[in-house]
Amino acid sequence: MGRDSARRAVVLTKAGRALISLPLNSQLSTLNFLPYCFKMSTPAQPEPLAFVAAEEILRTIYGDDLKGCAVSLDSIAGIIDGALKQTAARNGEWLELYEKVVEAVHILSTPPDQTKITDPKDLQPLLTQRLDAIHSVSTKTIQTLATVRGKKAEGGAT
């Protein structure tokens, strides 16, 4: 697809070797594909919430005594932590997009300075231009949401 070479994420082994290189989705800067068996190598410990979720998952599968569990809590917590951080980053990007849309609509909907517009004939073109701009912002936002929802329905990362 051409854009694949622009930005890539590398999944590392514990030894720091590249295991797989994956393209980043340019729309939301998320990975297009990241199997759950791979995790990004980070020097930091997983967040406490990841450990709580990992323990709950293992208890659900193996029972309260975790008898027969051959998987470490750290490995499961690392996978969950990666998913939580990816979701948090994506949510931050959505919040940033939302703030930009609200800011644009706010600026465009602010009444013009009365000292600059003295003739009502000058007001009509200005209001038309602003309404067109608001329509453009809302149309682009709707298209972005439809694209993301389409990818989500197809099973892609959002």
N, C-alpha and C positions, 0 to 999 in steps of 0.2 A: 503493500500500500504506500510506499514512498515516505510517509511521515514516521514510519517505524524507526528510522535511524536517528531521529531527533532526540528523543528522551527515552531512556531505558532504566529499569530497576534491576539490580542484581541480587539474587538470593544467595547468601553465603552459607557454607558449612561452618561447623564450630571451629574448624581450623582456619577459617578465613578465606577459603578457596571459593571461587565462583562456581555455584552449582547450576544455576540457570539464569539467563538474562531475559527479562520480559519487557515488552513495550508498555509505556505509560499511556493511559487514556488522556489525550490532550484536553478533553472537555472538563473533567473534574480532577485531573492529575491523580487518578487512581489506577491501580493495575488492572489491565484487561483480564488477566488470568493469574490466579495464585492458588494452587492446590492447597488444601488444608494441611497436607503433610509437610509442606515447606513453611518456614517462618523466617522473617528477617532477623539477621544476627545483630543483637544489640548488647552492649556491655551492661546496661541497666537491668535490674531485676524487674520482673513483671509487677504491675500494680496490684495492691491487695485484693481488689475486686476480682482480678483474674484468678487468684488463688482460691478465693471463696467459690467462684463458679467451677473451677477445676475440681475442687473437692466435692462439690455437689454432684457434678457429672459422674465422677468415679464412684461415689456412694450410691448413686442411682443404678449404675451398671453392676457394681460388685457387692453392694450391701454396705451396711454401716461399718463392718469390720475390714472392708477392702480386701478380704481374703481372695487370693488368686490374681490380684492385680499386679501385672508386671510393668506397668507404665508409671513413670515418676510424676508426682504432682507438678514438679517444675516444668516438665515438658508440655503437659496439658495447659498449665497456666501460661506458658510462653505463647502457645498458639492462640489462646483466648485473648491474651494481652495484645498480640499483633492485630487481631480482628477489632478489638475495642479501640486501639489507637488509629487504625485505618478509618473506622466509623467516625471517631471524633474529628479527625482531619477533614473528612468529607462533610461532616456537619458544619465545621468552621467555614468551609468554602461556600456552603449553601447560605450560611448566615451573612457572609461577605457579599454574596450576590444579592440577597434580600436587602441589605443596607444600601447597596448601590442603586437598586431599583427605587426604593423609597426616597432616597436622596434626590434622584433625578426627577421623580414625580413632584416632590416638594418644591424643588427649584422652578420647575416648569409651571407649577400651579400658583406660585407667589404672584400677587398682583403687581403690575408694573408701577414704577415710580410716577406719581401724579405730576411731578414737575417736568418729566420728560415727554409725557403724552398729554398734549393739551387739546388736540383736535380728535373728536370721536372717530373720524375717518382713519386715523392712524392706529386706532385700537383694534379694528377688525383684522387687518393683516397679522398683527402681533398675536392676537388670540388664535387665529387660524394656524399660524406657525407652531404655537405652543401645543395646541390640541393635536396637531399632526405628530409632533415629537412625543407626546404622551402615548399616542396610539402606537407609534413605532416601538417605544420601550415595552409597552404591554404585549405587543405582538411577538417581539423577540423573546420575552420571558415565557409566554405561552408555548412558543416553538421549542425552547430549551427544555421545558418541563415535559412536553410531548416526546421529545427525543429520548430523554432519560427514562421516562415511563415505558417507552417502547423497548429500550435495551433491558430494562428490569423485567418486563414481561417475557423477553426472549431468554432470560436467565443470565444476562450479563451483569458485570459489576456496575454499581451506581454510586 
